[in-house]
Amino acid sequence: MGVSHRNKIVISEPHPLINEEIDLLSKYGDVVLVNTTKEDVLTEAVRDADLLIVDFARVTKNMIENAQRLKGIIRHGIGVDNIDLEAATRRGIVVANIPDYSTKTVADHTWALILALTRKIVIADKYVRDKLYVGRWENPPEYLKGLELEGKVLGIIGFGRIGREVAKRAQGFGLKVLAYSRHISEEIAREFGAVPANLETILRESDIITLHVPLTKETYHLINEDRIRLMRKKPYIINTSRGAVIDEKALYKALKEGLIAGAALDVFEIEPPPEDNPLFKLDNVIFTPHIAWYSEEALRRLVMTAVEEAARILSGELPKNLVNKDVIQTLRFKKEGA
């Protein structure tokens, strides 16, 4: 009588609820926390794994091809630009993400950045801490003058789950909302208080622009020097999606030249960003360290959904949040050819 196989589940990187996640996953197999993003170490760990759960680690073609037993990859998050989807699909490996866990949290963070940026909260805080107000409390300097939101135009680029939540929150501030997405319908836009618009219209007419698109070949450097030149109103730009959606060199130049009033970035082209990133020298930019998703509620949803998807994959089911849908054909071919 053969020895039954016990699943091996590899987690690339830890998070604050990792012990709870490991306890839940241990019902379905032996859990290995590798605690690295290094490709060679992770490749070796995944060689005999049945399931891989990743955060920011890159899942390469080489890693996938050397993982002989791998059934599925779960991305601890929304974007899957760190996973070679083509290689996974060819091998019949399902890839799942967790699209809903941080929708409201990211929308909240986006609005925190909009308000901090337009009302100069960060530099105002420094102004007080550095005691620059002495003798002039009633006459603050020009650089602390904020922007009143009512009546302004908010342009939302990417009108998926997060973009719609951002639009919903805009109604309380009395903003006109323009929304752009490749497959946006007027009905959906109106439901969330927005008006559908093309990309050029949003760039031309918006006082504030916020980005909520995945990183793909089409969205890489979506905001570049040519598109910045279309921005007539010298808008504020907020990015809580992926850093490479914005050409940082073009952004820096535009901020220096006054073509853009200010920017708030939760994400960077290179993460973590190099210490000599020239954007750090600018006073009209606010930074947060890729934490738009990071709340107690979102983290708990992340863990629970990851565990549920792991259970489905290891039991031979398709995950609910299947990303590489073409894999179904590969799996069907394998089954028929078996």
N, C-alpha and C positions, 0 to 999 in steps of 0.2 A: 504493500500500500504506500503510495507516494506521500511525501511531506507537503502539506498545503502551503502555498505561498502567502506570506504576509506582506502587504503593500508597504512600500517605502515612499514617504512623503518628504520632499526637500523644500525648506523655506530659505530663501537667499538672505534676507535681512530682517532684523528684529524691529519691533515697534512697542509702544507702551503696554499693549494688551497681549503681548506675544505669549506669555505663560498660559493665559486663558485659552488662546487659540490652540496652543500645543495640546493642552488637556482635552479639548473638544476633538481635535483631529486624531488623537491617539486611539480613539474608538475604531478608526478606519485603517490604521497602519502604524508603522514605526516612523516617528517624526524626527527629522534631522535639521537642526538650525545651523546653517553653514556660517552665517554672520559675515558675508563678504559680497562684493560686487566683482571680484576678480574672475575673469573668464576661465583661466586654467583651473582654479580651485573648484569653481562651480561645475565646470565640465566633468571633472572627476567625480564629484558628488552625485551628479545626475546620471552618470553612466548606467547605474542599475536601479534608477528611481522609476516609480510608477506615476508620480505627480510632482510638478514643480510649481511653487508659489513664489512670485517675484514682486519686488517693489520697483527699484530703479536699475537693478542689474540688467545688463544686456544679454538676451537669449539669442545666440548666434546660430548660423547654419551649422557650423562645426559642432557646437554643443548638442544641437538637436539630432544630428546624424549619428552621434556617438552614444545617444541615450536609447538603448535597444528596447527597453520596456516602457518607455514613457507613453502614457495615455493622454495626458492633458497638462496644460499650462494655465495657471490662473494669475492674472495681473491684479495685484493689490491696488486697484485704482481704475481710472477710466481709460486713459491713453494707452495704446499698445505699440507705440512707435519704437519701443526698445525690444520688441520681439520680431524675429524673422517669420512672418506669417506664411510666406510662400514655402519655406522649408518645412514648417510644421504641417501645413496642409498636404504636401507631398508625402509625408510620413504617416498621414492619418492621425495626427495628434490634434485634439481639439484645443482651442484657445478661448478662454473666457475672461471677460473683464467684470468690473463691478460698477455699473454706470450710475446707479441711483444713490450711492451711499453718502455723497457729499454735496448734492445739488443745492440744498438750501444753505449749507455752510459756506460754500464758495460764493453764492449770491450775496450772503451777508458780508463776507470779506470784501467782495467787490465794492459794495456800498461803503464800507468802512474806508476803503482807499479813495473812493470818489470824494467823500466828505473831507477826509484828511487833506487831500490834495487841493480841492477847491477852496477850503477855508484855512489853508496854510497852518494846519494844526502842528505839524512837526517843527517847523521853524519858529512858530509862536511859542511852543514849549521851550525851545532852546533860548529864545529871546528872554523869557522869564527866568529860566535857570541861570543864565549868564548875567542877570540883573541889568540888562540893557534898557529897562524901562525907567530907570531912575531919572526923575525930573521931567518925564514926558508921558506919564500914564494916560493922560487924556488926549495925547496926540501921537498915536502909534505911527511907525514909519510906513511908507508907501508899500514896502514889500510884504507887509502883513495883511494887505487889503484882500478880502476874499471875493468869491463869486456867489451871487444869489441864484439858486437853481430854478425857481419857478419861471416858466416860460422859455427856458433854454431847451436845446435839442440834444438828446442822448442818442447816439448811434450805437447799436448793438450788432457786432459782426459775429455771426454764429448764433442761430436762434433755436438751439436744442433745449434740453432740460434746464441747463443753467441760465442760458440767455433769456428764457421765458420767465424764470424766477427773478432775474434782475429787472426785467420789464415790469413785472407785477409790483415790485417794490418802488419803482419810479413813479407810480401813480400818486403816491402820497406827497411827492415833492412838486407835483404840477409840471413835470417835464413833458415835452413832446418826444415820443420815442419812435425812432426809425429802426427797422430791423432788416438785416440781410442774412440770407441763407440760400444755399443752392436750390433747396426744394421747399421754400417757404410758401405757404398758402395765405391768401388774404384773410380767410376765415380764422386760421390759427393766430395770425398776427393780431387781428382785432380782438380776439378772446383775451389776449394779454395786454391790451391797451396800446398796441404798436401799429405802425403803418409800414407795409412792405416797401423796401427801396433797394435799388441796386447799389453795388459797392461804391461807385463813383459819387452817387448822390449823398451817401452817408459821409464820405470823406469831405465832400464840398460843403455840406450844410450843418454838420454836427459841432456843438460846443464841447462835447465830451464823447469820446469813443472808447468802448470797452470790447475786448476780444474774448471770444468763447468758442474757438474752433480747435479741432484736433490738429496735430502736426502731420501733414501729408506732403507729397511732392507738390501739390497745388497750393498749399498754404505756407510752405517754406518761404520766409521773407515776404509774406503777403503785404506787410507794411515796409516799403522800401523807399528809396529816395524819390522815385518818380511819383509814387502814390502820395507821399508827404507833400509834394508840390501841389497836389490837388486840394489840400486842406486850407481853405480860404480864411477860416475863423480862428486860426492858431489854437486848436483844441487841446484839451487835456486827454492823455491816452492812458488807459488802464489795461494791464495784461495779467490775467490769472489763468491763462490757458497753457501755452508752451512757449518757451523763450524764443525759439527760432522762428516763430511766426513774425517777429519783428527783426529787421536788420539793425543790430545795435549800433553799428558804425553810422548808419544813416540817421538813426534816432539821436545819437550824440550830436551829430552835426546840426540837425534841425533844432535841438534844444539850445545849442550855443548861438545859433543864428536867430532864435526867436520865432521860428516857423511853427513851433509847438510850445504851448504855454507851460506844460509840465507833464510828467509821467509818473505812474505808480506801477512798480513791477514786483510781482511775486515770483516770477520765473525768469530765467536767463538762458542765453544761447549755450553757455557752458555752465554746468552745475556740478559742484559749487563754483561760483564765478571766481576768476583770478583776482588776486588782491589789487592788481594794478588796473582793473577795469576803469576806464576813464569816466564812466557814468557816476562813479562814487564821488567825484569831485564837484558834481553839480548840486546846487541847493534846491533846484526845482524838480528833483526826483525823489520819490519815496520808495524804499525797498522793504520787502518782507521775504523771509527765507523759505519760499515754496511751502507756505503753511495755510493757504486759502482753504484747503480741505480739512484742516486739523481742528476738530472739536470733539468733545467727549461723545456726543451723540453720533457723529459721523464715524468715528473710530469703532464704536461698538457695532454699527451697521456693517462696516467693512469686514470685521472679523466674522460676524454671524453669516453673512452672505458667502464669504470665502469658504467657510466650513460646509455650508449647504451645497455649494457647487462642487466641492471636493467629493462629498458623499455621492452625488449624482455621477460624476465622472468615473469614480472607482467602482461603481456598481454597474457600469456599462451604459448608462444613460447619457444623453446629450445635456450639456449645461443649459440653463435658462438663458444665460447671457453669452451665447455663442458668437464669437467675433468672426472667425474664418468659416463662413457658412459653406464654402465650396468643399470643405473637408467631408461633408455628408456623402458626396459622390465618391470620394476616395474610400471612405469606410464601406460604402455599399459595394464597390468593386472588389475590395478585399474579402468581404463576406461571401460574395458570389463566387470568387475565385478560390475560396478556401476548400 
